[in-house]
């Protein structure tokens, strides 16, 4: 008891012993803290550097591009274990101010982390390339892949816009030559309308990809008309009279004579043929006459042709031949008296053979012979047209003959003398 009192008195009277006691107490506390919460070092990969101050470059009409992924850092942190255990890479602040850019294109990085004893990184600057920002317009084209369904044909392609504005670094924008959309027809049987993605390409057809390029829009509304098809004949006609001694054979050749048209099904259902309503003029012609027409002029609105390369022209030829002649000696009994007036008898007067001169197409003339030719003598009809109802006193009369000839053969007028007499009463 006496010893403790003496020790306390000694400490009270000796200030240096008091200081030593405090130092020993602090050291003891540090040792205990190190044992319970030791300082540790930990490295964090992929720490993203935030770039600020871009507005300074933008005001100068500039854009920047980070080089070599230098905005990603590897950071080492020294801090008590309790701090280390509670932080992630996103807690580390790394800022590069673009307004502080150096002439060599580097921007200093400032790293910070609350409660850390120290913080270091594998690099302390971000490397950037600075360029002029430019804008230009490029045309939008289109291409198709696949094909429309059977019995259909692709019609017109319409883009809501035909050019687009692109903005970005001068070097990237200058690479862009044109923009394009790709349309997948995929057996389509009806019109396609959709927003198609716009892709940028260079002069060699290679895709231009850059995160720095900003397009006015990424999509364009594209409409592809898909039409039904139908194959129909083409008809034409002729007008006028050929030169004297010549004849229109009736043959008209249309080349092409059959075409495949395309359009809406409801419209095609109303079309069975195409009529060229402008006839070929054969007036005074001595040879075949040809005229050219544009079929589009004779199609309903909205109807086109299956083949986009077809120029829609058709040639129409009317066949003209020189008239042939043929003279036949026909027996009188080949002429038939018909339409004899009631109460009368009629007979051909004295002629045994009649000369008939024919003209017309040679091919059709060749089919006519003296044996096959027949003529009709319509007695009463002719008498009525000349004498009315009073036939009294008429014994002999020359009556024209009607021949049953083909369309392109005609006979010179032939009159046969007919004897009329009253029937005897019985």
For each residue, the residues with C-beta under 8 A, 3 or more apart:
1: 4 5
2: 5 6
3: 6 7
4: 1 7 8
5: 1 2 8 9
6: 2 3 9 10
7: 3 4 10 11
8: 4 5 11 12
9: 5 6 12 13
10: 6 7 13 14 17
11: 7 8 14 17 18 21
12: 8 9
13: 9 10
14: 10 11 17 18
15: 18 19
16: 19 20
17: 10 11 14 20 21
18: 11 14 15 21 22
19: 15 16 22 23
20: 16 17 23 24
21: 11 17 18 24 25
22: 18 19 25 26
23: 19 20 26 27
24: 20 21 27 28
25: 21 22 28 29
26: 22 23 29 30
27: 23 24 30 31
28: 24 25 31 32
29: 25 26 32 33
30: 26 27 33 34
31: 27 28 34 35
32: 28 29 35 36
33: 29 30 36 37
34: 30 31 37 38 39
35: 31 32 38
36: 32 33
37: 33 34 80 81 82
38: 34 35 80 81
39: 34 78 79 80 81 117
40: 78 79 80 81 84
41: 76 77 78
42: 76 77 84
43: 74 75 76 77
44: 47 74 75 76 77 88 89 92
45: 74 89
46: 72 74 89
47: 44 72 73 74 75 89 92 94 121
48: 71 72 94
49: 70 71 72 73 94 95 96 109 126
50: 93 94 95 96
51: 54 64 66 71 95 96 97 98 107 126 128
52: 95 96 97 98
53: 56 57 97 98 99 100
54: 51 57 58 64 98
55: 58 59
56: 53 59 60 98 99
57: 53 54 60 62 63 64 98 130
58: 54 55 61 62 63 133
59: 55 56
60: 56 57
61: 58 132 133
62: 57 58 130 131 132 133
63: 57 58 130 131 132 133 168 169 212
64: 51 54 57 98 128 129 130 131
65: 128 129 131 169 212
66: 51 69 70 71 126 127 128
67: 70 105 127 128 129
68: 127
69: 66 72
70: 49 66 67 123 125 126 127 128
71: 48 49 51 66 96 126
72: 46 47 48 49 69
73: 47 49 94 109 111 121 122 123
74: 43 44 45 46 47 121 122
75: 43 44 47 89 92 94 111 119 120 121 122
76: 41 42 43 44 119 120 121
77: 41 42 43 44 84 87 92 113 116 118 119
78: 39 40 41 116 117 118 119
79: 39 40 83 84 87 113 115 116 117
80: 37 38 39 40 83 84 115 117
81: 37 38 39 40 84 85
82: 37 85 86
83: 79 80 86 87 115 116
84: 40 42 77 79 80 81 87
85: 81 82
86: 82 83
87: 77 79 83 84 91 92 113
88: 44 91
89: 44 45 46 47 75 92
90:
91: 87 88 113
92: 44 47 75 77 87 89 111 112 113 119
93: 50 110 111 112 113
94: 47 48 49 50 73 75 109 110 111 121
95: 49 50 51 52 109 110
96: 49 50 51 52 71 100 107 108 109 110 125 126
97: 51 52 53 100 107 108 110
98: 51 52 53 54 56 57 64 101 107 128
99: 53 56
100: 53 96 97 107 108
101: 98 105 106 107 128 130
102: 105 106 107 108 125
103:
104:
105: 67 101 102 127 128 129 130
106: 101 102 125 126 127 128
107: 51 96 97 98 100 101 102 125 126 127 128
108: 96 97 100 102 124 125
109: 49 73 94 95 96 121 123 124 125 126
110: 93 94 95 96 97
111: 73 75 92 93 94 119 120 121 124
112: 92 93 119
113: 77 79 87 91 92 93 116 119
114:
115: 79 80 83
116: 77 78 79 83 113 119
117: 39 78 79 80
118: 77 78
119: 75 76 77 78 92 111 112 113 116
120: 75 76 111
121: 47 73 74 75 76 94 109 111 124
122: 73 74 75
123: 70 73 109
124: 108 109 111 121
125: 70 96 102 106 107 108 109
126: 49 51 66 70 71 96 106 107 109
127: 66 67 68 70 105 106 107
128: 51 64 65 66 67 70 98 101 105 106 107
129: 64 65 67 105 169
130: 57 62 63 64 101 105
131: 62 63 64 65 169 170 171
132: 61 62 63 169 170
133: 58 61 62 63 167 168 169 170
134: 167 168 169 170 173 174
135: 165 166 167 173
136: 165 166 173 176
137: 163 164 165 166
138: 163 164 166 176 177 178 179 200
139: 162 163 178 179
140: 159 161 162 163 164 178 179 180 181 198 220
141: 178 179 180 181
142: 157 159 180 181 182 183 196 222
143: 180 181 182 183
144: 154 157 182 183 184 185 224
145: 182 183 184 185
146: 184 185 186 187
147: 154 185 187
148: 152 153 154 185 187 188 189 226
149: 152 187 188 189 226
150:
151: 189 228 229
152: 148 149 188 189 226 227 228 229
153: 148 226 227 229 262 306
154: 144 147 148 157 185 224 225 226 227
155: 191 224 225 226 227 262 304
156: 224 225
157: 142 144 154 183 222 223 224 225
158: 222 223 224 225
159: 140 142 162 181 220 221 222
160: 220 221 222
161: 140 164 217 220
162: 139 140 159
163: 137 138 139 140 179
164: 137 138 140 161 179 198 215 216 217 220
165: 135 136 137 215 216
166: 135 136 137 138 173 176 179 200 213 214 215 216
167: 133 134 135 173 213 214
168: 63 133 134 172 173 210 212 213 214
169: 63 65 129 131 132 133 134 172 173 210 212 213
170: 131 132 133 134 173 174
171: 131 174 175
172: 168 169 175 176 208 210 212 213
173: 134 135 136 166 167 168 169 170 176 213
174: 134 170 171
175: 171 172 202 208
176: 136 138 166 172 173 179 200 201 202 208 213
177: 138 201 202 203
178: 138 139 140 141 200 201
179: 138 139 140 141 163 164 166 176 198 199 200 201 215
180: 140 141 142 143 198 199 201
181: 140 141 142 143 159 196 197 198 199 220 222
182: 142 143 144 145 196 197 199
183: 142 143 144 145 157 192 196 222 224
184: 144 145 146
185: 144 145 146 147 148 154 188 192 224 226
186: 146
187: 146 147 148 149
188: 148 149 152 185 192 224 226
189: 148 149 151 152 226
190: 226
191: 155 223 224 225 226
192: 183 185 188 222 223 224 226
193: 221 222 223 224
194: 221 222
195: 219 220 221 222
196: 142 181 182 183 219 220 221 222
197: 181 182 218 219
198: 140 164 179 180 181 215 217 218 219 220
199: 179 180 181 182 207
200: 138 166 176 178 179 207 208 209 213 215
201: 176 177 178 179 180 205 206 207 208
202: 175 176 177 205 206 208
203: 177
204:
205: 201 202
206: 201 202
207: 199 200 201
208: 172 175 176 200 201 202 213
209: 200
210: 168 169 172 213
211:
212: 63 65 168 169 172
213: 166 167 168 169 172 173 176 200 208 210
214: 166 167 168
215: 164 165 166 179 198 200 218
216: 164 165 166
217: 161 164 198 220
218: 197 198 215
219: 195 196 197 198
220: 140 159 160 161 164 181 195 196 198 217
221: 159 160 193 194 195 196
222: 142 157 158 159 160 181 183 192 193 194 195 196
223: 157 158 191 192 193
224: 144 154 155 156 157 158 183 185 188 191 192 193
225: 154 155 156 157 158 191
226: 148 149 152 153 154 155 185 188 189 190 191 192
227: 152 153 154 155 262 263 264 304
228: 151 152 262 263 264 265 268
229: 151 152 153 260 261 262 268 306
230: 260 261 262 268 271
231: 258 259 260 261
232: 258 259 260 261 271 272 273 274
233: 257 258 273 274
234: 254 256 257 258 259 273 274 276 295 314
235: 254 273 274 275 276
236: 252 254 275 276 279 280 293 316
237: 252 276 279 280
238: 248 252 279 280 281 282 289 318
239: 279 280 281 282 283
240: 281 282 283 284 285
241: 248 282 283 284
242: 246 247 248 282 283 284 285 286 320
243: 246 284 285 286
244:
245: 322 323
246: 242 243 285 286 320 321 322 323
247: 242 320 321 322 323 360 361 408
248: 238 241 242 282 285 318 319 320
249: 319 320 321 361 408
250: 319 407 408
251: 318 319
252: 236 237 238 280 316 317 318 319
253: 257 316 317 319
254: 234 235 236 257 276 314 315 316
255: 314 315 317
256: 234 259 314
257: 233 234 253 254
258: 231 232 233 234
259: 231 232 234 256 274 295 305 310 314
260: 229 230 231 232 305 306 307
261: 229 230 231 232 268 271 274 299 303 304 305 306
262: 153 155 227 228 229 230 303 304 305 306
263: 227 228 267 268 300 302 303 304
264: 227 228 267 268 302
265: 228 268 269
266: 269 270
267: 263 264 270 271 300 302 303
268: 228 229 230 261 263 264 265 271 303
269: 265 266
270: 266 267 300
271: 230 232 261 267 268 274 300 303
272: 232
273: 232 233 234 235
274: 232 233 234 235 259 261 271 295 298 299
275: 235 236 298
276: 234 235 236 237 254 279 293 295 298 314 316
277: 298
278: 291 293
279: 236 237 238 239 276
280: 236 237 238 239 252 289 290 291 316 317 318
281: 238 239 240 289 291
282: 238 239 240 241 242 248 285 289 318 320
283: 239 240 241 242
284: 240 241 242 243
285: 240 242 243 246 248 282 288 289 318 320
286: 242 243 246 320 322
287: 320
288: 285 317 318 319 320
289: 238 280 281 282 285 317 318 320
290: 280 315 316 317 318
291: 278 280 281 315 316
292: 313 314 315 316
293: 236 276 278 297 298 313 314 316
294: 297 312 313
295: 234 259 274 276 298 299 305 312 313 314
296: 299 304 312
297: 293 294
298: 274 275 276 277 293 295
299: 261 274 295 296 303 304
300: 263 267 270 271 303
301:
302: 263 264 267
303: 261 262 263 267 268 271 299 300
304: 155 227 261 262 263 296 299
305: 259 260 261 262 295 308 310 312
306: 153 229 260 261 262 310
307: 260 310
308: 305
309:
310: 259 305 306 307
311:
312: 294 295 296 305
313: 292 293 294 295
314: 234 254 255 256 259 276 292 293 295
315: 254 255 290 291 292
316: 236 252 253 254 276 280 290 291 292 293
317: 252 253 255 280 288 289 290
318: 238 248 251 252 280 282 285 288 289 290
319: 248 249 250 251 252 253 288
320: 242 246 247 248 249 282 285 286 287 288 289
321: 246 247 249 361 362
322: 245 246 247 286
323: 245 246 247 359 360 361
324: 359 360 361 362 365
325: 357 358 359 365
326: 357 358 359 365 368
327: 355 356 357 358
328: 355 356 357 358 368 369 370 373
329: 353 354 355 356 370
330: 334 335 353 354 355 356 370 373 375
331: 334 352 353 354 370
332: 335 348 351 352 353 354 416
333:
334: 330 331 370 373 374 375
335: 330 332 348 354 374 375 376 377 401 416
336: 374 375 376 377
337: 340 346 347 348 377 379 418
338: 376 377 378 379
339: 378 379 380 381
340: 337 344 345 346 379 380
341: 344 379 380 383 391 420
342:
343: 422 423
344: 340 341 379 391 420 421 422 423
345: 340 420 421 422 423
346: 337 340 379 418 419 420 421
347: 337 418 419
348: 332 335 337 351 377 416 417 418 419
349: 396 417 418 419
350: 417
351: 332 348 354 416 417
352: 331 332
353: 329 330 331 332
354: 329 330 331 332 335 351 375 401 414 416
355: 327 328 329 330
356: 327 328 329 330 373 375 403 411 412 414
357: 325 326 327 328 411 412
358: 325 326 327 328 365 368 405 409 410 411 412
359: 323 324 325 326 365 409 410 412
360: 247 323 324 364 365 405 406 408 409 410
361: 247 249 321 323 324 364 365 408 409
362: 321 324 365 366
363: 366 367
364: 360 361 367 368 406 408 409
365: 324 325 326 358 359 360 361 362 368 409
366: 362 363
367: 363 364 372 406
368: 326 328 358 364 365 372 373 405 409
369: 328 372 373
370: 328 329 330 331 334 373
371:
372: 367 368 369
373: 328 330 334 356 368 369 370 403
374: 334 335 336 403 404
375: 330 334 335 336 354 356 401 402 403 414 416
376: 335 336 338 401 402 403 404
377: 335 336 337 338 348 399 401 402 416 418
378: 338 339 381 382 399 402
379: 337 338 339 340 341 344 346 382 383 399 418 420
380: 339 340 341 383 384
381: 339 378 384 385
382: 378 379 385 386 397 399 400
383: 341 379 380 386 387 391 394 397
384: 380 381 387 388 389
385: 381 382
386: 382 383 397
387: 383 384 390 391 394
388: 384
389: 384
390: 387
391: 341 344 383 387 394 420
392:
393:
394: 383 387 391 397 420
395: 419 420 421
396: 349 417 418 419 420
397: 382 383 386 394 417 418 420
398: 415 416 417 418
399: 377 378 379 382 415 416 418
400: 382 413 414 415
401: 335 354 375 376 377 411 414 415 416
402: 375 376 377 378
403: 356 373 374 375 376 411 414
404: 374 376
405: 358 360 368 409 410 411
406: 360 364 367 409
407: 250
408: 247 249 250 360 361 364
409: 358 359 360 361 364 365 368 405 406
410: 358 359 360 405
411: 356 357 358 401 403 405 414
412: 356 357 358 359
413: 400
414: 354 356 375 400 401 403 411
415: 398 399 400 401
416: 332 335 348 351 354 375 377 398 399 401
417: 348 349 350 351 396 397 398
418: 337 346 347 348 349 377 379 396 397 398 399
419: 346 347 348 349 395 396
420: 341 344 345 346 379 391 394 395 396 397
421: 344 345 346 395
422: 343 344 345
423: 343 344 345
424:
425:
426:
